């Protein structure tokens, strides 16, 4: 029997992203929640100036990913798309 996977609440994810959006938007960018899959993996994408920024990967792995995984229950992983 397979284990039941609890999915994170998308409203909680958006609320968490909203806490850091002002900092990202200050630099001309944004972060968008693309969705959550059946394995509780969250997909996000940078928009605007952040989409092509060389610092985006570091900002994602050291900031957004850690924040989401610390603050929102049931997230198994966070993936940056695009």
LOZA-293927 format. One record per residue: z, y, x of N, C-alpha, C in turn; residue number from 1. Coordinates in nm, 2 decimals. Layout:
kollo n_w:Z, n_v:Y, n_u:X, ca_w:Z, ca_v:Y, ca_u:X, c_w:Z, c_v:Y, c_u:X, seq:NUM $
...
***
This chain:
kollo n_w:0.00, n_v:-0.12, n_u:0.08, ca_w:0.00, ca_v:0.00, ca_u:0.00, c_w:0.00, c_v:0.12, c_u:0.09, seq:1 $
kollo n_w:-0.09, n_v:0.22, n_u:0.06, ca_w:-0.10, ca_v:0.34, ca_u:0.14, c_w:0.01, c_v:0.44, c_u:0.10, seq:2 $
kollo n_w:0.05, n_v:0.52, n_u:0.20, ca_w:0.15, ca_v:0.62, ca_u:0.17, c_w:0.09, c_v:0.74, c_u:0.09, seq:3 $
kollo n_w:0.17, n_v:0.79, n_u:0.00, ca_w:0.12, ca_v:0.91, ca_u:-0.08, c_w:0.13, c_v:1.03, c_u:0.01, seq:4 $
kollo n_w:0.02, n_v:1.11, n_u:0.01, ca_w:0.02, ca_v:1.23, ca_u:0.09, c_w:0.05, c_v:1.35, c_u:0.00, seq:5 $
kollo n_w:0.15, n_v:1.42, n_u:0.03, ca_w:0.18, ca_v:1.54, ca_u:-0.04, c_w:0.10, c_v:1.66, c_u:0.01, seq:6 $
kollo n_w:0.04, n_v:1.73, n_u:-0.08, ca_w:-0.05, ca_v:1.84, ca_u:-0.03, c_w:0.03, c_v:1.97, c_u:-0.03, seq:7 $
kollo n_w:0.00, n_v:2.06, n_u:0.06, ca_w:0.06, ca_v:2.19, ca_u:0.07, c_w:0.01, c_v:2.27, c_u:-0.05, seq:8 $
kollo n_w:0.09, n_v:2.37, n_u:-0.09, ca_w:0.06, ca_v:2.46, ca_u:-0.20, c_w:-0.03, c_v:2.57, c_u:-0.14, seq:9 $
kollo n_w:-0.15, n_v:2.58, n_u:-0.20, ca_w:-0.24, ca_v:2.68, ca_u:-0.15, c_w:-0.19, c_v:2.83, c_u:-0.17, seq:10 $
kollo n_w:-0.11, n_v:2.85, n_u:-0.28, ca_w:-0.05, ca_v:2.98, ca_u:-0.30, c_w:0.05, c_v:3.01, c_u:-0.18, seq:11 $
kollo n_w:0.12, n_v:2.91, n_u:-0.14, ca_w:0.22, ca_v:2.93, ca_u:-0.03, c_w:0.14, c_v:2.96, c_u:0.10, seq:12 $
kollo n_w:0.03, n_v:2.89, n_u:0.12, ca_w:-0.06, ca_v:2.92, ca_u:0.24, c_w:-0.11, c_v:3.06, c_u:0.24, seq:13 $
kollo n_w:-0.16, n_v:3.10, n_u:0.12, ca_w:-0.21, ca_v:3.24, ca_u:0.11, c_w:-0.10, c_v:3.34, c_u:0.13, seq:14 $
kollo n_w:0.02, n_v:3.32, n_u:0.08, ca_w:0.13, ca_v:3.41, ca_u:0.10, c_w:0.17, c_v:3.42, c_u:0.25, seq:15 $
kollo n_w:0.16, n_v:3.31, n_u:0.32, ca_w:0.19, ca_v:3.30, ca_u:0.46, c_w:0.08, c_v:3.38, c_u:0.54, seq:16 $
kollo n_w:-0.04, n_v:3.36, n_u:0.50, ca_w:-0.15, ca_v:3.43, ca_u:0.57, c_w:-0.14, c_v:3.58, c_u:0.54, seq:17 $
kollo n_w:-0.09, n_v:3.62, n_u:0.42, ca_w:-0.08, ca_v:3.76, ca_u:0.38, c_w:0.02, c_v:3.83, c_u:0.47, seq:18 $
kollo n_w:0.12, n_v:3.76, n_u:0.53, ca_w:0.22, ca_v:3.82, ca_u:0.62, c_w:0.15, c_v:3.86, c_u:0.75, seq:19 $
kollo n_w:0.05, n_v:3.79, n_u:0.79, ca_w:-0.02, ca_v:3.83, ca_u:0.92, c_w:-0.15, c_v:3.90, c_u:0.91, seq:20 $
kollo n_w:-0.20, n_v:3.90, n_u:0.79, ca_w:-0.33, ca_v:3.97, ca_u:0.76, c_w:-0.33, c_v:4.12, c_u:0.81, seq:21 $
kollo n_w:-0.23, n_v:4.20, n_u:0.79, ca_w:-0.24, ca_v:4.34, ca_u:0.83, c_w:-0.26, c_v:4.35, c_u:0.98, seq:22 $
kollo n_w:-0.21, n_v:4.26, n_u:1.06, ca_w:-0.23, ca_v:4.27, ca_u:1.21, c_w:-0.37, c_v:4.23, c_u:1.24, seq:23 $
kollo n_w:-0.43, n_v:4.13, n_u:1.17, ca_w:-0.57, ca_v:4.09, ca_u:1.20, c_w:-0.66, c_v:4.20, c_u:1.15, seq:24 $
kollo n_w:-0.63, n_v:4.25, n_u:1.03, ca_w:-0.72, ca_v:4.36, ca_u:0.97, c_w:-0.72, c_v:4.49, c_u:1.05, seq:25 $
kollo n_w:-0.60, n_v:4.51, n_u:1.12, ca_w:-0.59, ca_v:4.63, ca_u:1.20, c_w:-0.70, c_v:4.63, c_u:1.31, seq:26 $
kollo n_w:-0.74, n_v:4.51, n_u:1.36, ca_w:-0.84, ca_v:4.49, ca_u:1.46, c_w:-0.98, c_v:4.47, c_u:1.40, seq:27 $
kollo n_w:-0.99, n_v:4.49, n_u:1.27, ca_w:-1.12, ca_v:4.48, ca_u:1.21, c_w:-1.16, c_v:4.34, c_u:1.17, seq:28 $
kollo n_w:-1.07, n_v:4.25, n_u:1.16, ca_w:-1.10, ca_v:4.12, ca_u:1.12, c_w:-1.02, c_v:4.07, c_u:1.00, seq:29 $
kollo n_w:-1.03, n_v:3.94, n_u:0.97, ca_w:-0.95, ca_v:3.89, ca_u:0.86, c_w:-0.95, c_v:3.74, c_u:0.88, seq:30 $
kollo n_w:-0.86, n_v:3.67, n_u:0.81, ca_w:-0.86, ca_v:3.52, ca_u:0.81, c_w:-0.87, c_v:3.48, c_u:0.66, seq:31 $
kollo n_w:-0.95, n_v:3.37, n_u:0.64, ca_w:-0.98, ca_v:3.32, ca_u:0.51, c_w:-0.94, c_v:3.18, c_u:0.50, seq:32 $
kollo n_w:-0.87, n_v:3.15, n_u:0.39, ca_w:-0.84, ca_v:3.01, ca_u:0.36, c_w:-0.96, c_v:2.94, c_u:0.30, seq:33 $
kollo n_w:-1.01, n_v:2.84, n_u:0.36, ca_w:-1.13, ca_v:2.77, ca_u:0.31, c_w:-1.09, c_v:2.66, c_u:0.21, seq:34 $
kollo n_w:-0.97, n_v:2.60, n_u:0.24, ca_w:-0.93, ca_v:2.49, ca_u:0.15, c_w:-0.84, c_v:2.39, c_u:0.22, seq:35 $
kollo n_w:-0.80, n_v:2.29, n_u:0.14, ca_w:-0.71, ca_v:2.19, ca_u:0.19, c_w:-0.77, c_v:2.06, c_u:0.15, seq:36 $
kollo n_w:-0.78, n_v:1.96, n_u:0.25, ca_w:-0.84, ca_v:1.84, ca_u:0.21, c_w:-0.74, c_v:1.73, c_u:0.17, seq:37 $
kollo n_w:-0.78, n_v:1.62, n_u:0.13, ca_w:-0.70, ca_v:1.51, ca_u:0.08, c_w:-0.59, c_v:1.46, c_u:0.18, seq:38 $
kollo n_w:-0.61, n_v:1.49, n_u:0.30, ca_w:-0.52, ca_v:1.45, ca_u:0.41, c_w:-0.42, c_v:1.56, c_u:0.45, seq:39 $
kollo n_w:-0.41, n_v:1.66, n_u:0.37, ca_w:-0.32, ca_v:1.78, ca_u:0.39, c_w:-0.36, c_v:1.86, c_u:0.51, seq:40 $
kollo n_w:-0.49, n_v:1.86, n_u:0.54, ca_w:-0.54, ca_v:1.94, ca_u:0.65, c_w:-0.59, c_v:2.07, c_u:0.59, seq:41 $
kollo n_w:-0.54, n_v:2.18, n_u:0.65, ca_w:-0.58, ca_v:2.32, ca_u:0.60, c_w:-0.70, c_v:2.37, c_u:0.69, seq:42 $
kollo n_w:-0.80, n_v:2.43, n_u:0.62, ca_w:-0.91, ca_v:2.48, ca_u:0.69, c_w:-0.91, c_v:2.63, c_u:0.67, seq:43 $
kollo n_w:-0.92, n_v:2.71, n_u:0.79, ca_w:-0.93, ca_v:2.85, ca_u:0.78, c_w:-1.05, c_v:2.90, c_u:0.87, seq:44 $
kollo n_w:-1.09, n_v:3.02, n_u:0.84, ca_w:-1.20, ca_v:3.08, ca_u:0.92, c_w:-1.17, c_v:3.23, c_u:0.95, seq:45 $
kollo n_w:-1.20, n_v:3.27, n_u:1.06, ca_w:-1.19, ca_v:3.42, ca_u:1.09, c_w:-1.32, c_v:3.49, c_u:1.04, seq:46 $
kollo n_w:-1.29, n_v:3.61, n_u:0.99, ca_w:-1.40, ca_v:3.69, ca_u:0.94, c_w:-1.40, c_v:3.83, c_u:1.02, seq:47 $
kollo n_w:-1.51, n_v:3.90, n_u:1.00, ca_w:-1.52, ca_v:4.03, ca_u:1.06, c_w:-1.52, c_v:4.03, c_u:1.21, seq:48 $
kollo n_w:-1.45, n_v:4.12, n_u:1.27, ca_w:-1.45, ca_v:4.13, ca_u:1.42, c_w:-1.39, c_v:4.01, c_u:1.49, seq:49 $
kollo n_w:-1.30, n_v:3.94, n_u:1.42, ca_w:-1.23, ca_v:3.82, ca_u:1.48, c_w:-1.33, c_v:3.70, c_u:1.49, seq:50 $
kollo n_w:-1.43, n_v:3.70, n_u:1.41, ca_w:-1.53, ca_v:3.59, ca_u:1.41, c_w:-1.59, c_v:3.56, c_u:1.55, seq:51 $
kollo n_w:-1.62, n_v:3.67, n_u:1.62, ca_w:-1.68, ca_v:3.65, ca_u:1.75, c_w:-1.59, c_v:3.68, c_u:1.87, seq:52 $
kollo n_w:-1.47, n_v:3.71, n_u:1.84, ca_w:-1.38, ca_v:3.75, ca_u:1.95, c_w:-1.34, c_v:3.64, c_u:2.04, seq:53 $
kollo n_w:-1.34, n_v:3.67, n_u:2.17, ca_w:-1.30, ca_v:3.56, ca_u:2.27, c_w:-1.15, c_v:3.52, c_u:2.25, seq:54 $
kollo n_w:-1.07, n_v:3.61, n_u:2.20, ca_w:-0.93, ca_v:3.58, ca_u:2.18, c_w:-0.90, c_v:3.50, c_u:2.05, seq:55 $
kollo n_w:-1.00, n_v:3.48, n_u:1.97, ca_w:-0.97, ca_v:3.42, ca_u:1.84, c_w:-0.91, c_v:3.28, c_u:1.85, seq:56 $
kollo n_w:-0.96, n_v:3.20, n_u:1.95, ca_w:-0.90, ca_v:3.06, ca_u:1.96, c_w:-0.76, c_v:3.06, c_u:2.00, seq:57 $
kollo n_w:-0.72, n_v:3.15, n_u:2.09, ca_w:-0.58, ca_v:3.16, ca_u:2.13, c_w:-0.50, c_v:3.22, c_u:2.02, seq:58 $
kollo n_w:-0.55, n_v:3.32, n_u:1.95, ca_w:-0.47, ca_v:3.38, ca_u:1.83, c_w:-0.45, c_v:3.27, c_u:1.73, seq:59 $
kollo n_w:-0.55, n_v:3.18, n_u:1.71, ca_w:-0.54, ca_v:3.08, ca_u:1.61, c_w:-0.44, c_v:2.98, c_u:1.65, seq:60 $
kollo n_w:-0.45, n_v:2.92, n_u:1.77, ca_w:-0.36, ca_v:2.81, ca_u:1.81, c_w:-0.22, c_v:2.85, c_u:1.84, seq:61 $
kollo n_w:-0.20, n_v:2.97, n_u:1.89, ca_w:-0.07, ca_v:3.02, ca_u:1.93, c_w:0.00, c_v:3.10, c_u:1.82, seq:62 $
kollo n_w:-0.08, n_v:3.13, n_u:1.71, ca_w:-0.02, ca_v:3.22, ca_u:1.61, c_w:-0.04, c_v:3.16, c_u:1.47, seq:63 $
kollo n_w:-0.16, n_v:3.16, n_u:1.42, ca_w:-0.18, ca_v:3.13, ca_u:1.28, c_w:-0.15, c_v:2.98, c_u:1.25, seq:64 $
kollo n_w:-0.19, n_v:2.89, n_u:1.34, ca_w:-0.17, ca_v:2.75, ca_u:1.32, c_w:-0.02, c_v:2.72, c_u:1.32, seq:65 $
kollo n_w:0.05, n_v:2.77, n_u:1.42, ca_w:0.20, ca_v:2.75, ca_u:1.43, c_w:0.27, c_v:2.81, c_u:1.32, seq:66 $
kollo n_w:0.24, n_v:2.93, n_u:1.28, ca_w:0.30, ca_v:2.99, ca_u:1.16, c_w:0.29, c_v:2.91, c_u:1.04, seq:67 $
kollo n_w:0.16, n_v:2.87, n_u:1.01, ca_w:0.14, ca_v:2.79, ca_u:0.88, c_w:0.22, c_v:2.66, c_u:0.89, seq:68 $
kollo n_w:0.22, n_v:2.59, n_u:1.00, ca_w:0.28, ca_v:2.46, ca_u:1.01, c_w:0.43, c_v:2.48, c_u:1.00, seq:69 $
kollo n_w:0.49, n_v:2.59, n_u:1.05, ca_w:0.63, ca_v:2.61, ca_u:1.04, c_w:0.68, c_v:2.66, c_u:0.90, seq:70 $
kollo n_w:0.59, n_v:2.74, n_u:0.83, ca_w:0.63, ca_v:2.80, ca_u:0.71, c_w:0.60, c_v:2.73, c_u:0.58, seq:71 $
kollo n_w:0.49, n_v:2.65, n_u:0.58, ca_w:0.44, ca_v:2.58, ca_u:0.46, c_w:0.46, c_v:2.43, c_u:0.47, seq:72 $
kollo n_w:0.53, n_v:2.38, n_u:0.37, ca_w:0.56, ca_v:2.23, ca_u:0.37, c_w:0.43, c_v:2.15, c_u:0.35, seq:73 $
kollo n_w:0.44, n_v:2.03, n_u:0.41, ca_w:0.33, ca_v:1.93, ca_u:0.38, c_w:0.20, c_v:1.95, c_u:0.46, seq:74 $
kollo n_w:0.19, n_v:2.05, n_u:0.54, ca_w:0.07, ca_v:2.06, ca_u:0.62, c_w:0.07, c_v:1.97, c_u:0.74, seq:75 $
kollo n_w:-0.03, n_v:1.89, n_u:0.75, ca_w:-0.05, ca_v:1.79, ca_u:0.86, c_w:-0.12, c_v:1.85, c_u:0.98, seq:76 $
kollo n_w:-0.21, n_v:1.94, n_u:0.95, ca_w:-0.28, ca_v:2.01, ca_u:1.06, c_w:-0.35, c_v:2.13, c_u:1.00, seq:77 $
kollo n_w:-0.39, n_v:2.22, n_u:1.09, ca_w:-0.47, ca_v:2.34, ca_u:1.05, c_w:-0.59, c_v:2.34, c_u:1.15, seq:78 $
kollo n_w:-0.71, n_v:2.36, n_u:1.09, ca_w:-0.83, ca_v:2.36, ca_u:1.16, c_w:-0.90, c_v:2.49, c_u:1.15, seq:79 $
kollo n_w:-0.95, n_v:2.55, n_u:1.26, ca_w:-1.03, ca_v:2.67, ca_u:1.25, c_w:-1.18, c_v:2.63, c_u:1.24, seq:80 $
kollo n_w:-1.25, n_v:2.68, n_u:1.14, ca_w:-1.39, ca_v:2.65, ca_u:1.11, c_w:-1.47, c_v:2.77, c_u:1.15, seq:81 $
kollo n_w:-1.58, n_v:2.74, n_u:1.22, ca_w:-1.68, ca_v:2.84, ca_u:1.25, c_w:-1.64, c_v:2.92, c_u:1.37, seq:82 $
***
